[in-house]
Amino acid sequence: MASFTSCAELNSFMADKSYISGYSFSSADVEVFSKFTLPDKTSCPHAYRWYIHVAALTGVKCLALLNAASSAAPPVPAAKPAAKEAAPAPKKAAPAPAPAPAPAAADDDDD
């Protein structure tokens, strides 16, 4: 497994890869993930992409991710819905006519 001493090294390595070793998520990803904090999105975009992906796969709720998301855009207060005039209730349809009675069975008596 590759050993990374800086975010820049990890970023260079991840430039054309999705995972540390091979073509699927493995223990190598978990091991490298545990050695790093959230990389800077602008200076290490490949490492950042990989880090977010591994965090999602492992279910890690990273405090740095939560802080980055909350500081990225201030919360927008919910707007009050505009008051609407009450629409008239739809008219009820007339009840369907009763089905016609079934024809009487033919008399098959041989009297």
Backbone hydrogen bonds, N-H to C=O, Kabsch-Sander energy under -0.5 kcal/mol:
donor,donor_aa,acceptor,acceptor_aa,energy
10,L,6,S,-1.9
11,N,7,C,-2.8
12,S,8,A,-2.3
13,F,9,E,-2.3
14,M,10,L,-2.5
15,A,11,N,-0.5
15,A,12,S,-0.8
16,D,13,F,-0.7
17,K,14,M,-1.1
24,S,21,S,-0.6
29,D,26,S,-0.7
30,V,26,S,-1.3
31,E,27,S,-2.4
32,V,28,A,-2.3
33,F,29,D,-2.6
34,S,30,V,-2.0
35,K,31,E,-0.5
35,K,32,V,-1.3
36,F,33,F,-1.3
44,C,40,D,-2.0
48,Y,44,C,-2.5
49,R,45,P,-2.4
50,W,46,H,-2.3
51,Y,47,A,-2.7
52,I,48,Y,-2.6
53,H,49,R,-2.1
54,V,50,W,-2.8
55,A,51,Y,-2.5
56,A,52,I,-2.1
57,L,53,H,-2.3
58,T,54,V,-2.3
59,G,55,A,-1.0
60,V,55,A,-1.8
62,C,60,V,-1.0
66,L,62,C,-2.0
67,N,63,L,-2.6
68,A,64,A,-2.4
69,A,65,L,-2.2
70,S,66,L,-2.1
71,S,67,N,-2.1
72,A,68,A,-1.2
73,A,69,A,-0.9
108,D,106,A,-0.7
